[in-house]
Amino acid sequence: LFIVVQTKPNASLLGRLPGTRIYRSLERHPEAEPIHGLAILRIDASFYFANAEFLRDTLAEITDSPKPPHTVLLDASALNDLDSSGDTAFREIHRDLNRSGIDLFIAGVKGSPRDVLLRSGLYEEIGPQQFFYTVDAAVKRINAQRKLKNVPIVESTNVR
């Protein structure tokens, strides 16, 4: 049972709660609003060999849809640990998204997983400008970059 639970951790697509800078599960919070063209995914588990395939499969479902997002934002705030298999999976995910023309941003990486990304060189490969302390800060940057490229942005709400 432990192994099954670890290989399929809770993963949630997030949306913004109206009038706030708070992002919550679209499934559990029907009032949360998705942001057009942006898939915000939170994984609620450590990321290691047992569940690396799960994250790849989950992202493939999102990006292989008829209308794939222009950007994937991983909310890593619930990620407490990252081993070399998880780091390798992140590297493959980044490269796959890059080949598909989908940008990858990561928010909320804690100290220990960040240390692994720094040691492996993946932090530099992805690019320090792709990492943010909060989901809200990442969404603001993503929207600003889309505006610079003259790509219409569909905001879900006005944020106070």
C-alpha positions in Angstrom: 0.0 0.0 0.0 2.8 2.4 0.9 4.6 1.8 -2.5 1.3 2.3 -4.4 0.6 5.5 -2.6 4.2 6.8 -3.2 4.1 5.9 -6.9 0.9 7.9 -7.5 1.1 11.0 -5.3 -1.7 13.6 -5.3 -1.3 16.0 -8.2 -3.5 18.9 -8.7 -4.1 21.4 -11.5 -4.4 24.8 -9.9 -6.4 27.9 -10.5 -6.6 31.3 -8.9 -9.2 32.0 -6.3 -11.2 35.1 -7.5 -9.9 38.4 -6.1 -6.8 36.9 -4.5 -3.3 35.8 -5.2 -4.0 32.3 -3.9 -3.9 29.2 -6.1 -5.8 26.1 -5.2 -6.9 22.8 -6.8 -9.4 23.3 -9.6 -11.1 20.0 -8.6 -11.5 20.8 -4.9 -12.3 24.5 -5.4 -14.8 25.0 -8.1 -14.6 28.7 -7.7 -10.9 28.6 -8.6 -10.3 29.9 -12.1 -7.8 28.4 -14.5 -5.5 30.8 -16.4 -5.8 30.5 -20.2 -2.8 28.7 -21.8 -1.1 28.0 -18.5 -1.1 24.6 -16.7 -0.2 25.0 -13.0 0.6 21.6 -11.5 1.3 20.9 -7.8 2.7 17.6 -6.8 2.2 16.7 -3.1 5.1 14.3 -2.5 8.8 13.9 -2.5 10.0 13.3 -6.1 12.2 10.2 -6.5 12.6 7.0 -8.5 9.3 5.6 -7.4 7.1 8.4 -8.8 9.2 10.0 -11.5 7.2 8.2 -14.2 4.0 9.4 -12.7 5.0 13.1 -13.1 6.1 12.4 -16.7 2.8 10.7 -17.5 0.7 13.5 -15.8 2.5 16.2 -17.8 2.1 14.2 -21.0 -1.7 14.1 -20.4 -1.7 17.9 -20.0 0.6 18.7 -22.9 -0.8 16.1 -25.4 -4.3 17.6 -25.2 -5.9 19.1 -28.3 -5.2 22.6 -26.9 -1.9 22.2 -25.1 -0.8 25.0 -22.8 2.0 27.5 -23.8 3.5 27.2 -20.4 3.7 24.6 -17.6 4.3 25.9 -14.1 5.2 23.3 -11.5 4.3 24.3 -7.9 7.1 22.6 -6.0 6.1 24.0 -2.6 5.0 20.5 -1.4 8.1 18.9 -2.7 10.3 18.1 0.3 12.9 15.8 -1.3 14.4 15.2 -4.7 16.8 12.3 -5.5 18.9 11.8 -8.6 16.1 9.9 -10.4 13.7 12.8 -9.8 16.4 15.2 -11.0 16.9 13.1 -14.1 13.1 13.1 -14.7 13.0 16.9 -14.3 15.7 17.2 -16.9 13.8 15.0 -19.3 10.6 16.9 -18.7 12.3 20.2 -19.3 13.8 18.9 -22.6 10.5 17.3 -23.7 8.6 20.5 -23.0 11.3 22.6 -24.7 11.1 20.4 -27.9 7.3 20.9 -27.9 7.7 24.7 -27.6 6.2 24.7 -24.1 7.9 26.9 -21.4 8.6 25.5 -18.0 8.6 27.5 -14.8 9.0 26.3 -11.3 7.7 27.9 -8.1 8.3 27.3 -4.4 11.3 25.0 -4.5 12.5 24.4 -1.0 16.2 24.3 0.1 17.0 20.6 -0.1 15.5 20.0 -3.6 17.0 23.3 -4.8 20.4 22.1 -3.6 20.0 18.9 -5.7 19.1 21.0 -8.8 22.1 23.3 -8.2 24.5 20.4 -7.8 23.3 18.6 -10.9 23.4 21.7 -13.1 19.7 21.5 -13.9 19.0 24.8 -12.2 21.3 26.5 -14.7 20.0 24.4 -17.6 16.4 25.4 -16.9 17.6 28.9 -16.1 17.4 30.9 -12.9 14.9 33.2 -14.5 12.4 30.3 -14.6 12.4 29.8 -10.8 10.1 31.8 -8.4 9.4 31.9 -4.7 5.6 31.8 -5.3 3.1 30.7 -7.9 1.7 34.3 -8.1 5.1 35.8 -8.9 5.7 33.2 -11.6 2.2 33.9 -13.2 2.9 37.6 -13.2 6.3 37.0 -15.0 4.7 34.6 -17.5 2.0 37.1 -18.3 4.5 39.9 -18.7 6.6 37.8 -21.1 3.5 36.9 -23.1 2.6 40.6 -23.4 6.1 41.4 -24.6 5.7 38.8 -27.3 2.3 40.4 -28.3 0.4 37.3 -27.3 -3.0 38.0 -25.9 -3.4 37.2 -22.2 -6.7 36.1 -20.8 -6.7 37.0 -17.1 -9.0 35.0 -14.8 -9.7 37.9 -12.4 -8.4 41.2 -11.3 -6.1 40.6 -8.3 -6.1 43.1 -5.4 
